[in-house]
Structures are given as C-alpha cells and as structure tokens.
Amino acid sequence: MKRFLTVIPFLAMAMLVASPGYSQSASISGKVIGRDGQPAANVIVKIDSLTLNNGRLQIRESLDAKTGRNGEYSKSGLYNGRVMVTVMENGQPVPGMTAGEKVGDEIFLADGLDKRIPTFDLTKAPAPAPAAAAAAANSGLSDAERKALKEKLEKEAAAAGEATKAFDAGKVAFTAKDYPESIKQFKVAAEKNPSQDVIWANLGRAYDANKEYDEAIGAYQKAIAIKATESNYFLNLSLAQIGAGKIDDSKASIEKAAALNPANAGQAYYNLGATLINRNKGAEAIDPLKKAIELDPKYGPAYFQLGLTLVGLNKLDEAPPVLQKCLDLGAGCPDAATAKALIDTLKAQAPTTFTSKEKAEAEAKAKADAAKTKNTPPAKK
C-alpha cells in the first residue's frame, strides 16, 4: 500500500527543465501591496534565475528590482528558463512572499516574453522580524549605536542568504532521495536562520524519510513552536511519532491537526490509519479509519481501507458491509472494482450473514409482500 503523506505547503519542488539557449531577452513584472494595504514603493524584489548543475538546482543569477510609487516593478534582460521571485524586507526574504518555488507555481521565461507575476500582498505576511522593527525606530540612536545596529542587520541578512542557499540545496537533495545530504543542508539552514518554521518542517520531513523518527519529532516540534497554527505540521509530526512507536502521542497530534483544520479532519484520520497499516499495525488502524468515516461519511477510500484491514485481521463477517459502502459511493470510491471482487471472493469462500444491497432490498420486498398476502382476507364469493 502507499504511504499517505499530506504535502506541507512550500516543501515540494519540481525539477527545472532548462530551456535551450542562454540569450538574455526575457522580462518580468509585477506589483507589491504594502503592509498598510496601499501600493508599496521602494520595495526590493529579488529575481533568481535557476538552473540545474549535475542534477542540483542552483541560482544562476540573482538580480534586484525596486518598486515604483505605484508599487510596480519590472526587470528585463533575464535568462530564459525558470525563475523564482521573492519580496525582500530589511535584507531578508519575507515569509510566504515567494513565487515560482512550489510545484504547480513554476515560472518560466522565454524570448520576448514579459511574464506578469501575481501581486504580492504584504498584509498577508508575518510581522517584520524584531531586528527590522528596531531598525525602523533607530532615529534616536547615536552614530556608534546606529553603526552597530547596521552591522547586526547586515550579519543577519548574510546569514539569511546562506540559509536560503542551504535550504534550496536541501530540497534538491530530498528530491533526489539523498536524505543524509538533505538533512545536512537543512541543518545548516536551521542554524543560520532558526526562526523559520518551514526550515524545521523540511528538516523533520528529511529525518522521517531517513527513518530517524526521534530526530524528526524534535524538528517538527520546533516548527510547531514557531507556528502552532499549521495543521500539516501536527499531521506530519503524528507520522513521525508512529515511526517511533509513540502511538498515543500520534493520536494526540492528529486530534490537534483536525481541530486546526476541521474540513480536512477526515483525511487526517485516514492518513493516520493508512500509515499504521503500512507499518504493520492493522489492529490499531481500525479506530482512526472509523473516525475518518464518522467525520466524512462520503470518503470512499476510508471504507475500502477499513474493509481491507478487517479482511487482513480475519474479521470476515465485518468486512463485506464496509466494502459495500465503498461500492454504494460509486465514483466516490476509486477502489470500488477491487471492493466488489473482494466481496464476491469472501461470499464464495465463506458464507456470511452479509447480503448485497440489491439482494437485501429484494428480500425485504418479498417479506413485505408475503405479510401483506397473509393479512389480506379472502375474497367473498
């Protein structure tokens, strides 16, 4: 069976397909809305041209563009191929204000193309780092104090840049399934910029993939300490806890994930059940799968996995009715054909009290007709 992992936003990265040729004739443009909700002037937007070198994603060229009074920015003379665009604030990338990084969000440039980037809205970004806030209020500082603060901010910006490079290298190594190298790079990124929850979350994911479950738990807990509202962090934490054999802790993490994202609660419990099954803990998967069905009665895969698990546990009388629920959902249960074949096999091998929906309805109708005939007085002659 597959292992069902919810992908954390910002973690996955598609491999770059390099465009032929290296002419610099493409351009890019976009707009930035400031934290006050108005077009933001004088904001630096970093534009990275990306390339593959021996299977590793690298920044080929990094250029800056600055927004004008209307919040607009543009940059021409860019390399063909994939680019990543990031809004900068006090020398550091603004969390969540990057385009072209996620799978499905790639940005490709070609000759003569002026690519328009979706508007960046800083009202949706986290508050500036404390050091940046201090810099904004340093007008009363002495020259020496101002110089010291400037040096501190420059040091922080340099560390953030090093963290970004290590983070990108970690993602490339993870994609290549070189988990030890991925762990190494994410650890460097976390050391350089420990306040970024997404770095710790990626480190946890790499540890988990490398079956270092206790280390994965620690990394996810640090991500949660920074951003406790991200349901996916609790979900992936629960998977690492299963790997470490901490089933009760895992269930508690799933409950938190479900509370943070009720709309995805059924999926969360299903993932828990599927992961337990993948780790040969079928008996412990029953309750999460039943909870998934309770929260989302139309979630076909949960019925199928529950029915399959019951068969595996030799609970042959309980399995067919559950598998029938999968069939009843039709297209809502992708494994309906397998469920039907399994039901037929079970009925042929070991008769049970189960009957199909159609047969049950026919039997009920026959009984009703018989009762009606019995209670009907004979016609008078």
N, C-alpha and C positions, 0 to 999 in steps of 0.2 A: 504493500500500500504506500501511497505517497505520504510524505510528511507535510502537514498543512501549516504553513507559517504565514502570518499576516506581514506583509511587507511594510516596514516603517518608512513613512514618507521621508524623502531626502537621502535614503540609503542606497537605492539601486542605481546603477549607472550603465548605460548602453555603451558598447564599444564603438569607437569612431571609425567611420568608413571614409578614408581620405579621398578627397576629390583629386582628379588628375590635374597636374599643372600647379604652379605656385604664383601666378600673377596676382598682384595686389590691386584689385579693381572693384571689390565689393564694398558695400557701406551698410551702416546700421543706424537706427534712430529710435527714439522713444521719449518717454516723459516720466517725471518723478513728482509725486504729490507729497508735500511736506507733512510733518507731524501736526501741523495746525490745520491740515485739510486743504491748504492752498498750494498752487504750483510752487515748487521749491527751486530757488535759484542757487547757483554756485555749489551744487552737489556734485561730487566726483563719482563717476560711473566707470568701473573697471571692466575692460573688454579683453578677454583672454582668447587667443586663437589656440585651438587644441590640435594635437596630432598624436599619432601612435609611433613609438620608437621601440622596436624589438618587443612588441606586444604590450607595452606600457603606455598609458595615457600621460601625456606631458603637455605643459604650457609652452607653446612655440614662441608666442609673442604676447606681451601684456601692454595694453595701451589704456590711457585715461581719456575720458571725455567729461566735459563740465556742462551742467545745465545752464540755460539762459534764464532771463527774467520770467519767461512763460513756463519754466520747468522742463523745456525741451532740450534734448541733447542729440548729437549725431557724430558719427566718425566714419571717414571714408579711407580708402587705400588699405583695406583689410585683406588678409589671406583668404583664399577660397577654403571651404571646409567648415568644420564645426567650431562654434564659439560659445563662450559662457559669459554672461553679463551679470555684474554684481554692483549693488549700490554700496558706496563706502561712507563711513561716518567717523570723523576723527582718526582717519588712517586705518580703520578696521571694517571688515565686511559686516553689513547689517544682517543679523539672522533672519532667514526667510525671504530676503530680498535678492535672490539669485534666479536667473532664468537660464535655461539650456543645460541644466545639470541632471534633472530627473529623466527616467525612462518615459518616453512619450512627450517630453518637453524639449527635445533636442532642437538646436538652432543651426541651420546650415546656410552658408553663404556661397554665392556663385557669381560669375562675371556679370557685371551690370545690374546686380540685384541690390535694391535698397530695402533691407529687411527691417520691418517695424516690430518692435518688442512691446508686449503688453505693458501697460502703465504700472510702475512700481508705486505702491501706496504705503508710505511710512506710518500712517495712522494705525496700520495693522502689524507693525513691527514692535518688538520688545523695547522697553525704555533704554536710553543710552547707558553705556557702562558708567559706573560711578566715577572713574577717572576722567571720562569725557565730560561728565556733568561738572566736575571740579574745574576742568579747563575752561568751561563756559563762564565760570564765575571767578576768574582769577584776576580781575581788573584791580583788586586791592593788594595784589602781591608785589613784593619788592622785585627788583631785577634778578637778584640771585634766586629767589623763590620761583620766579617765572621760568628762569633757565632750567632749574632743577625739574620743574613740572614738565617742561618741554622735552627734556631728556627722558623722563619717565614715560611719557606718551610715545615717544619715538621707539623706545625699547619695547613697549607693549605692542606697537604696530609691527615691529620687526618680528616679534615672537608670533604674532597672529599670522604673518605671512609665512613663516616657517611651519606653523601648524596647518595652514591651508595646503601647502605642498605635501606634507606628510599625510594629511587626510586624503588627498587625491591619490597618492601612491598606495595608501591602504585600500581604497576602493578598487583600484585596478588589480591589486594582488588578490583581493577577495573574489573578484570576477573570474580570475584565473585559477581559483581554488587553491592558491598558495596561502593557506591560512596562517602558518607561522610568520611569514613576511607581512601579511595583513595586520596581524597582532602587533608586530614590531612597529609598523608605521603608525598605527592608531595610538599606540602608547606614546610615541614621540609627539603626536598631535595633542594628546591629552596633557602631556607635561608642559607643552608650550602654551596651551590655551585651555586650562582646566575648567573654565566656566561655561563651556559649550556642551549642552546636554547631548547634542547629536553625535559628538565625537565619542562620548562614553557609550552611547547606544550602539554605535558601529563597532566599538571595541567588544562590547558584550556579544554582539552577533558573531564576530570572528572567533571569540573564545568558544561560543556554543558550537559553531561549525567544526571546531577543532576538538570537540568533546572535553573541553576544560570547563566543566559546568560551574564549579565553585567560583572560578575567576569571572565567568560570565555573569553570575549572580551579583558579584561585587560591582562590576561595571554598570549593569542595569540599575542597581540601587543608587549609584552616583548620578546617573542620568535622571532618575526619578527625584532625587534630592534637589536637582536644579529645576526640573519641570514636572511637577507632580500631577499635572492635568492631562498628560499624554497617555491615553488608554493603551496604545500599542506598546509602550514601554512595560506596562504591567503584564500585558499578554505575553510578550517575549520573555519577560522575567519568569513567568509561570512555566514556560517550556524548559528554560534552563534548570528550574527547580525540580522538574520531573526528571531531567537527566541526572541530577544529583541525588535522586531518590527522596526528595522532600515533598511528598505528595500533598500533605496538609497545607504546607506553605504555598504550593502551586494553586490549590483551590482558592485560598485567600486572595492571591494575586488576580485570579480570574474574576472573582467577585468585584474587586476594585475596578478592573478593566470594564466589566459590564456596567457598573454604576456610573462610570465616566462616559460611557458611550452606549446607552440603552438600545439604540437602534441596531447595534452590532452585537448585542449580548448573546443571541442565539449562535452566531458564528463563533464567538469567543469560546463558549462551552463546547461547541462542536470541535474546534481546534484542540481543546484540552483532551477530549475523548479520543480523537484521531491520533494525537501524539502518544497517549497512553497505550493505544493499540499497537502503534509502531514500535513501542518499547516493551512489548510482550506483557502488558498489564491490562488484559482484556476485561477481567472482572471489575477492575477499578474504573474502567471506561464507561460502564453502564450508566451510572448516575449522571455524569456530565452530558452524555448523549440524550438521556431522558430530559434533562434540564434544557438542553438546546431545543428539543421538540416542544416542551412546555412554553418556552419563550417565543418560538417561531413555529407554529403548527404546520406551516406550509413549506418547511425546509426539507425537501426530499432527501438530500444526502444524509441527513441525520437519521432518518428512518432506515435507509439502506445500511449504514454502518452499524446501527443498533441491531438490526436483524442479522447481519453477517456475524456480529460479535456473539449474539445469542447462539447461533449455529456452532460457532467455534467453542463455546462453553457447553455444548451438548444440551442446550435448553431448546429441544426441537419442537416442543408444543408451543413455546412462546414466540418463536421466530416468525412463522408464516403470517400471523396477523399484522406484525410490524412491517414485514416486507410488502404485504398487501397495501398498506398505507402509502408506500412508495409508488406502487402501481396506480393507486387512485389519483395521485397527483399528476399523472401523465408527464407532460414536458417538464414539470417542476422537479422531477426525479430523473436525472440523466442516466442512472443505472437501472432503469425500470426493466429493461430486457433481461439483465442478469438476475434481477429480483424474481421475475416470473419463472425463469429457468430453475432457479433455486427452489422456489415454491413447488414446482412440478416434481423436482427430484425428491424433495422431502416427502411429498404425498405418496410418491411411488414406493419409496424405500421404507417408510414407517408411517402408517396411517395415523392421523391425529384427529382431534376434535375440530380442527380448522376446516372451514369451507370457504370457497371463493365468495366474493361479494355477490356475484350473479346467482350462484347456487343458493346462497343464504336467502336472497330475495325470493327466489323461486320456491324454496321450501316454506318460507313464511306465507307466501300467497296460497300454496296448496293447503296448508293447515287452516288458513282463514276460510277458504272455500269449503273445506270439509266441515268445519264448525258451522258455517252458515247453512250447509245442506242438512246437517243433523238437527239444527234448531228450527228448520222450516217445517211446519205441519203439512201433512199430505193433503193433496187437493181433494176437495169433496166431490163425490160422484153424484 
